[in-house]
Structure formats: C-alpha cells, structure tokens
C-alpha cells in the first residue's frame, strides 16, 4: 500500500469515526433526549461501532463518489458512508453469535455477545440495521430519487438476496462438498453484496451516469469476491493477534473455502485474477478512480 492511499484511508476513517462519535446509533433523530432505560443499549452499540476496524466499505463509498468527478455536498455522502458501516457492524455482531459463526473475538476485543450477552447483541444488531436506513432517509442533500436508489441498493445487499441469504447458505455448508461455482455464489451474497452496494451508494451520491454505475457495480462484484478469497487465505496463514479475530476457525469447522478448493497458491492466483478484472472495469473513470484502484490493491495485499 502506497503512502498516498494509506493517507487517504486514514482521512476517510477519521471522517467516519467523527460521524460515529457525533451521531450515536441509538440517539433520537428529532433531538429529543434518550430515555434512561435505553442508555445501556446505546453504550453497547457504541462498544461495537467504536471498536476500530478497517472501515473498508465506507472508504469505498467515498472513493466511488470521488470517481464520478462530480462535486459533492459532504453531508449526503457522509450519511451514505455511515449507513453502510452501521449495516456492516450489525452483520458482524450477529455473525459472531453462538448460533451462527460462534466467535468470541472481534477486532481484537471480546465480541458483542461476550462483552454483554446474546440478547443484547441481537438487539444492538437490530437497532444498527434500522438506524442505517433512518440515516439514509435523513440525508439533506440527495434528491428523493437518489435516496430511493440508495435505500433499495442497501436493503437488497443486507437482506435475503444479499448478506442474510449468504449467511443462511454458509451455516448449512459445514462438512458439505460444495463446489467452486456454489462457493462463488454464496460469497457473492455473504461478502460481496455489501461491498457492491458501498460502491453503488457512492456512485448514486456522486450522480454517476448509468454506465458509471454499471462499471462501479462490476468492479464491486470482482473486488467483493477478492476480499473473501483473501479472508480465506488469512484464515490459514494469519494469527489471531494480527487478524483481530480467531484464526483457523473455518478450517477447524470444515467449512468450504477457496483455500480448501483451490489450495493456497490457487487461491492467491484467483485473488490476483479478480483484482485484474476489477481494475479493468474502471477504464472509463481515468485518474478520478485512482483511489479506488489503490484500495482494490490494498484489499488483495492486506494482512488482516
């Protein structure tokens, strides 16, 4: 990762973290005080939202909007980036639950259900998901057509045709003989859908043309899968301290992975292939998409 893209990622992360600090997930959009009985829910939500992370998806929102070359009001774009991170955090909280992936570690700290309890984790996740769509509809800058397009994209990525559907397939794939086409289909939903939506939301916020939106979606399709291929590689090669989550869990659970089907060398080759095809999708954007290209390379070359 170049110093320039590292600085860009840090800038976007700082921007998002400030939003999270000033817009508590369980706050009232009308400015009214939160009932005392809900303060614990807000505290638990903040625990997961403030727990660092790469913030890859909101960074992609910002970079996709930048690639359109259109001047952007900050507030509407910020709402889109915040909504994506709220949905992503909700998905991590629920994925870690004992009934799903059953992981005690997230981003180097105890998972939400370990820091609190299962019931709190479920409710925090539900609240974050609802809050995401509230944030999108409250954005002051996009016109109604843009808001509808963003809500539709994010809802599709989060629901049964996206993350939820992918997770449903995943928990039933343990000890299965899943082949590569079915593995690709599963991860296109579980991991890829929200990455694709992040790029589409950024494009919509930047008033992208139809051809630009199609290109961003195709880029996201390839990079979303590349992200998962690298995750599977790191599950084998990484250690828990570096990853911030339990390493080796997929192998121990006998889950189908790219490494299991292709081997380490084959998985690395597949990640590079997906990167190359993703970058080819950005041809019409020129230099305006330089940060998107660097982010794609970072996703493939990362160590956590």
Residue pairs with C-beta under 8 A, 6 or more apart in sequence:
1 9
1 294
1 297
1 298
1 301
1 302
2 294
4 294
5 291
5 294
5 295
5 297
5 298
8 59
8 63
8 291
8 294
9 54
9 55
9 59
9 295
9 298
12 55
12 58
12 59
12 62
12 63
12 81
13 55
13 59
15 62
15 78
15 81
16 55
16 58
16 59
16 78
16 81
16 82
16 85
17 50
17 55
19 78
19 81
19 82
20 49
20 50
20 82
20 85
21 50
23 82
23 135
24 42
24 45
24 46
25 42
25 45
25 46
25 49
25 86
25 127
25 128
25 131
26 34
26 38
26 41
26 42
26 45
26 127
26 131
27 34
27 42
28 34
29 134
29 138
34 42
40 120
41 120
41 123
41 124
41 127
44 112
44 115
44 116
44 120
44 121
44 124
45 124
45 127
45 128
47 112
47 115
47 116
48 89
48 92
48 93
48 106
48 112
48 124
48 128
49 85
49 86
49 89
49 128
51 106
51 107
51 108
51 109
52 107
52 108
52 244
53 89
53 107
54 302
54 304
55 85
56 195
56 227
56 295
56 299
57 84
57 85
57 88
57 194
57 195
57 198
58 81
58 82
58 84
58 85
58 198
59 295
60 195
60 198
60 199
60 202
60 220
60 292
60 295
61 77
61 80
61 81
61 84
61 198
61 199
61 201
61 202
61 205
62 77
62 81
62 202
63 202
63 289
63 291
63 292
63 295
64 198
64 199
64 200
64 201
64 202
64 203
64 206
64 208
64 216
64 292
65 72
65 77
65 80
65 202
65 203
65 205
65 206
66 202
66 206
66 288
66 289
66 291
66 292
67 202
67 203
67 206
67 212
67 216
67 282
67 285
67 288
67 289
67 291
67 292
68 202
68 203
68 206
68 207
68 208
68 212
68 285
68 288
69 206
69 285
69 288
70 206
70 207
70 208
72 205
72 206
73 140
73 141
75 139
75 140
75 141
76 139
76 140
76 141
76 142
76 146
76 205
77 141
77 202
77 205
77 206
79 135
79 136
79 138
79 139
80 136
80 139
80 150
80 201
80 202
80 204
80 205
81 201
81 202
82 132
82 135
83 132
83 133
83 135
83 136
83 150
83 154
83 201
84 132
84 154
84 194
84 197
84 198
84 201
86 128
86 129
86 131
86 132
86 135
87 128
87 129
87 132
87 154
87 157
87 158
87 194
88 194
89 128
90 124
90 125
90 126
90 128
90 129
90 132
91 125
91 158
91 163
91 167
91 194
92 106
93 111
93 112
93 113
93 121
93 124
93 125
93 128
94 100
94 121
94 122
94 125
95 101
95 103
95 167
96 102
96 103
96 104
96 106
96 111
96 112
96 113
96 121
97 113
97 118
97 121
97 122
98 113
98 118
100 167
100 171
101 171
101 249
103 111
103 245
103 246
103 249
104 110
104 111
104 114
104 246
105 111
105 240
105 244
105 245
105 246
106 112
106 244
106 245
107 244
107 245
108 241
108 244
109 115
111 121
112 120
112 121
112 124
112 125
113 120
113 121
116 124
129 158
132 154
133 151
133 154
133 155
136 147
136 150
136 151
136 154
137 147
137 151
139 147
142 150
142 204
142 205
146 204
146 205
146 207
149 200
149 204
150 200
150 201
150 204
150 205
153 197
153 200
153 201
153 204
154 197
154 201
156 162
156 193
156 197
157 163
157 193
157 194
157 196
157 197
158 164
158 193
158 194
158 197
159 165
160 168
161 189
161 193
162 189
162 193
162 194
162 197
163 189
163 190
163 193
163 194
165 189
165 190
166 186
166 187
166 188
166 189
166 190
166 191
166 193
167 190
169 185
169 186
169 189
169 190
170 186
170 190
170 255
173 186
173 255
173 256
174 253
174 254
174 255
175 254
176 256
178 186
178 256
179 261
180 261
180 262
183 256
183 257
183 258
183 261
184 225
187 224
187 225
187 228
188 221
188 224
188 225
190 228
191 224
191 225
191 227
191 228
191 231
192 220
192 221
192 224
192 225
192 227
192 228
193 224
194 224
195 220
195 223
195 224
195 227
196 217
196 220
196 221
196 224
197 220
198 220
199 216
199 217
199 219
199 220
200 213
200 216
200 217
200 220
202 216
203 212
203 213
203 216
204 213
208 216
211 284
212 284
212 285
215 281
215 282
215 283
215 284
215 285
216 281
218 278
218 281
219 278
219 279
219 281
219 282
219 292
219 296
221 278
222 274
222 275
222 277
222 278
222 281
223 274
223 275
223 278
223 296
223 299
225 274
226 271
226 274
226 275
226 278
226 296
226 299
226 300
227 299
228 258
229 258
229 267
229 270
229 271
229 274
230 271
230 299
230 300
230 302
232 250
232 257
232 258
232 259
232 260
232 267
233 258
233 259
233 264
233 267
233 268
233 271
234 243
234 247
234 302
234 303
234 304
235 247
235 248
235 249
235 250
235 251
235 257
235 259
236 248
236 251
236 259
236 264
237 264
238 247
238 303
238 304
239 247
240 246
240 247
242 303
242 304
243 304
244 304
250 257
251 257
251 259
251 260
258 266
258 267
258 270
259 267
262 269
262 270
271 300
272 300
274 300
275 296
275 297
275 299
275 300
278 296
279 293
279 296
282 289
282 292
282 293
285 292
